[in-house]
Amino acid sequence: MSDFTPQLKKLLKAQGCYWVRQGKGDHEIWYSPLSNRHFVVDGKIKSKHTANAALQQAGLPKYF
């Protein structure tokens, strides 16, 4: 099973989203200027549904 996190972070950065701070455990808090909100990105995303949920919170369309 693959890890979607590196590709997800690359997509987020390309759309102007950025890392804000470290969350609990291996989670990170990111900010999206598109949706004007903070959202959580897990350190090891194994599910395409979880990766797409992070994109949706960032105001981006599904990719995975």
C-alpha positions as CSV (number, residue, x, y, z in Angstrom):
1,M,0.0,0.0,0.0
2,S,1.3,3.4,-0.9
3,D,1.6,6.6,1.2
4,F,-0.3,9.5,-0.3
5,T,1.2,12.2,2.0
6,P,4.2,13.3,-0.1
7,Q,2.0,13.7,-3.2
8,L,-0.7,15.4,-1.3
9,K,1.7,17.9,0.2
10,K,3.1,18.7,-3.2
11,L,-0.4,19.4,-4.5
12,L,-1.3,21.6,-1.6
13,K,1.9,23.7,-1.9
14,A,1.3,24.1,-5.6
15,Q,-2.1,25.7,-4.8
16,G,-0.7,28.1,-2.2
17,C,-1.5,26.1,0.9
18,Y,1.2,26.1,3.6
19,W,2.3,24.4,6.8
20,V,1.3,26.3,10.0
21,R,2.4,24.1,12.9
22,Q,2.9,20.6,14.2
23,G,-0.2,19.0,15.6
24,K,-0.6,16.0,17.9
25,G,1.5,12.9,17.0
26,D,2.4,12.9,13.3
27,H,-0.4,15.3,12.3
28,E,0.3,18.7,10.8
29,I,-1.9,21.8,10.7
30,W,-2.0,23.5,7.3
31,Y,-3.7,26.6,6.0
32,S,-5.5,27.1,2.7
33,P,-6.0,30.6,1.3
34,L,-8.6,29.1,-1.1
35,S,-11.0,27.9,1.6
36,N,-9.6,30.4,4.2
37,R,-9.4,27.7,6.9
38,H,-7.0,25.5,8.7
39,F,-7.0,21.7,8.2
40,V,-5.2,18.6,9.4
41,V,-2.8,16.5,7.2
42,D,-1.8,13.1,8.7
43,G,1.8,12.1,8.5
44,K,1.1,8.8,6.8
45,I,-2.1,8.7,4.7
46,K,-2.7,5.2,3.5
47,S,-6.3,5.8,2.2
48,K,-7.2,7.8,-1.0
49,H,-10.4,8.8,0.8
50,T,-8.5,10.5,3.6
51,A,-6.2,12.2,1.0
52,N,-9.3,13.5,-0.9
53,A,-10.9,14.7,2.3
54,A,-7.8,16.9,3.0
55,L,-8.0,18.3,-0.5
56,Q,-11.7,19.0,0.0
57,Q,-11.0,20.9,3.2
58,A,-8.4,22.9,1.4
59,G,-11.0,23.9,-1.3
60,L,-9.5,21.7,-4.0
61,P,-11.1,19.0,-6.2
62,K,-10.6,15.3,-5.6
63,Y,-7.4,14.0,-7.1
64,F,-6.8,10.5,-5.8
